């Protein structure tokens, strides 16, 4: 993946409508969980990116989503400064 996550674990339990961080163009973006498909290592979430100029939706691997916590918030801020 293009983002150096500094040892932060990927993957979030699927809760429809809840918000997470998702990788987006080499950074992180806030996104909302919409749908889920697959199972095990092949699970994907259908997410809607928030905070972009226009709403964008995509299927994304669970290895590219992260829960929102102090660690990921700090990383999100650091990446946003670039």
Secondary structure, DSSP 8 states (H G I E B T S, - for coil): --S--TT--------TT-EEEEEETTEEEEEEEEEEE--GGG-EEEEEE-SSSS-EEEEEEGGGEE--SHHHHHHHHHHHH-
